[in-house]
Amino acid sequence: MAPRPPDERDYATDDKVAIDAANDAATDSMPAETNTTGLRDVNADLFLEIRNYSPSDLHSERLTVRRKLDLIILPMICITYCLQFLDKLSLNYASAYSLIPDLGLEGHRYSWVAAIFNFGYLFWALPANLMIQRLPIGKYTGTMIFLWSIILCCHAAASNYAGILVLRFLLGMFEANISPCIMNIVSTFYARPEQPLRMCIFLGFNGMSTMVGSLLGYGLGHVNDAAIPSWKLIFLVIGLMNFVWSLVFLAFMPDSASNARFLNHKQKVIAVDRVSANMVGVKTKQYKPLQVKEALLDVKVWALTLIALAVGVINGGYSNFSTSLIKGYGFSGLLATLLQLPAGALEFLTVPACGLIATYVRDVRCLTMMIVSLIPLGGLLGIRLTSLEHRWSLVGCTWLQGILGAPIILTWNLLQSDIGGHTKRTVTNGLWFTLYAAGNIVGSNIFDQREAPRYFSALTGLIVCYCGLIVVVGLLWLYMWGENVRRDRVLGDGEETVRDAAEQAVLEGFKDRTDKESKGFRYSL
């Protein structure tokens, strides 16, 4: 009998969330001294308290805890991600107006302004993940939102090429924190089967951000008599929105279940117990060099970072040049801004749909990623092969590029669910976002203005990236499937053996063991 991870076994009935089966057994069936030996997790005390409650005493509260998390934690990370992506798109919207001539960004200068954001992101990606492991996640994230809001407002004061370069670099540094922070928050509060849907929901808010930004850019573009140009208003308005939100975030986002003010003590214990079945604990501040070595030698880690490079190139090209592409089809700057709204709507609907599939259909995350990547790949081929006479067909193909968010977020979910060991996961996240930033730099610079308005070489490069992405994801799926089969074979048959291995994997997660060290660990495919 092949073992099922405790999260998948107990999650088989929709909203019952009975993830406690493996956890209760893991803590009740062994002596206390065995349980507590080697536990290093910041919430280990709450984890051990679960033995003080009977399963019947806990069951009614589990749904209450998850509802509270969905009503408080999930909306906060969705709004944060929406505003953060709006920051990234601000340059794209500002370029539709007088930004380029006002700051002297003609030729390759605009490409470098777009790219230097990613140099800042690249510079801070690994240090950000190391700091996330050691600092309170809620306070750290809120501080980063506050700082980037100030930097974005300062964009309105830029008067030349050098000034905007410095500001974009600093903005990239501060925003390098947000995606790994939110990934960490999701893994801190949600069980592994719950993560794909929640992560896809918050990334789907990139689409909401595109819609809001399109309308905002279109509206501010009609401000003709103001003392401040439209492009400066875009930076000021978005920056002030982020400033206000940073104060809200700092006031209400907890660092972990232990200081979540909206949960009583019993609910805090349940919140930790819910995520114990992830087999990776909650958070350990200790830095382990051996886990760094394991990360650098792990095939999965390098497959995931190759995916990061591919999606980074695609994102860097599309997010910075979608306005230029649509203008090249024969539309004005104002209309080109507004025409990006459907792409946002498509992303807002498609990405959560992929999360639903990955949540309720077992082991299809990699398969979903490969299939959904075919849609924007087809769109790129359409842009590459369709003549300018069919400009609405070209616009439709451009809208399909918004679906890129789905493979990105499903990859993040694999990072959180299939990499055990806190230092190993920190290093893997750092490498992922470093390669992602490097890809964005490449993507921002493969659009040569001499090839405007069609950019055939750049489109070919993006097509190659999608093809490589699909191949690497397929190979990663085969590797993890083979590893699961090998571990099942070593473990042997028998329901009791399977249950004991799953329970031990839960406990080893709180001992900060890696996915390779924990023999009961099984990969989510």
Summary of the structure (lengths in Angstrom):
residues: 525
radius of gyration: 23.4
end to end distance: 18.6
largest distance: 77.0
contacts: 1957
relative contact order: 0.15
helix: 78%
strand: 0%
